[in-house]
């Protein structure tokens, strides 16, 4: 777990350094649009390939807590599933 968190921190730092301006895969898909709609209100969109599926799962839990902290409506189960499937299908693959 510690290794995953350190990797996540490194990737987040790299993303900020790179500017996060990469275009999303399949931008016209319903899942990409949902990701854009629900996630870009608070921060830049991160390319799904920046993290592994496991890291996206961790971030999804973290963001749900952040929604709660900010008093925003949380993602529904359907939204979580759709967004996580989208991110996972385009995520970084561990070798």
C-alpha positions in Angstrom: 0.0 0.0 0.0 2.8 2.4 0.9 4.4 1.7 -2.5 1.1 2.5 -4.3 0.7 5.8 -2.3 4.3 6.8 -3.1 3.7 6.1 -6.8 0.5 8.0 -6.7 2.2 11.1 -5.2 5.0 10.9 -7.8 2.4 10.7 -10.6 0.4 13.6 -9.2 3.6 15.7 -9.0 4.5 14.8 -12.5 1.0 15.7 -13.7 1.2 19.1 -12.2 4.6 19.6 -13.7 3.4 18.6 -17.2 0.3 20.8 -17.0 -2.4 18.1 -17.4 -3.4 19.3 -20.9 -3.6 15.9 -22.6 -6.8 15.2 -24.4 -9.1 12.4 -23.1 -9.5 9.2 -25.0 -12.9 8.8 -26.6 -13.9 12.3 -25.6 -17.4 12.0 -27.2 -18.3 8.8 -25.3 -21.0 9.0 -22.6 -18.5 7.8 -20.0 -15.9 10.5 -20.9 -18.5 13.2 -20.8 -19.7 12.0 -17.4 -16.1 12.0 -16.2 -15.7 15.6 -17.5 -19.1 16.8 -16.1 -18.6 15.4 -12.6 -14.8 15.9 -12.1 -13.9 19.1 -13.9 -15.9 21.3 -11.6 -13.3 21.2 -8.9 -10.0 20.4 -10.7 -8.4 19.7 -14.0 -9.2 16.5 -15.7 -6.4 13.9 -15.5 -5.7 11.6 -18.4 -6.8 8.1 -17.5 -3.4 6.7 -18.5 -1.6 8.6 -15.7 -2.7 6.1 -13.0 -3.3 2.4 -12.7 -6.7 1.0 -12.1 -5.9 0.5 -8.4 -4.8 4.1 -8.1 -8.0 5.3 -9.8 -10.0 3.1 -7.3 -8.1 4.8 -4.4 -8.8 8.3 -5.9 -12.5 7.5 -6.4 -12.8 6.8 -2.6 -10.8 9.9 -1.8 -13.0 12.1 -4.1 -16.2 10.7 -2.6 -14.9 11.9 0.8 -14.0 15.3 -0.7 -17.5 15.7 -2.2 -18.9 15.0 1.3 -16.4 17.5 2.9 -17.4 20.2 0.4 -21.2 19.5 0.7 -21.5 18.4 -2.9 -23.7 15.6 -4.1 -21.7 12.4 -4.1 -21.4 10.2 -7.2 -24.2 7.7 -7.5 -23.3 4.0 -7.7 -24.0 4.1 -11.4 -21.8 7.2 -11.9 -19.0 5.6 -9.9 -19.2 2.5 -12.0 -19.3 4.3 -15.3 -16.4 6.7 -14.5 -14.2 3.9 -13.0 -14.8 1.6 -15.9 -13.8 4.5 -18.3 -10.7 5.4 -16.3 -9.7 1.7 -15.9 -10.1 0.9 -19.6 -7.6 3.6 -20.4 -5.4 3.3 -17.3 -1.7 2.7 -17.0 -1.0 -1.0 -17.1 1.5 -2.3 -14.6 4.1 -4.7 -16.1 
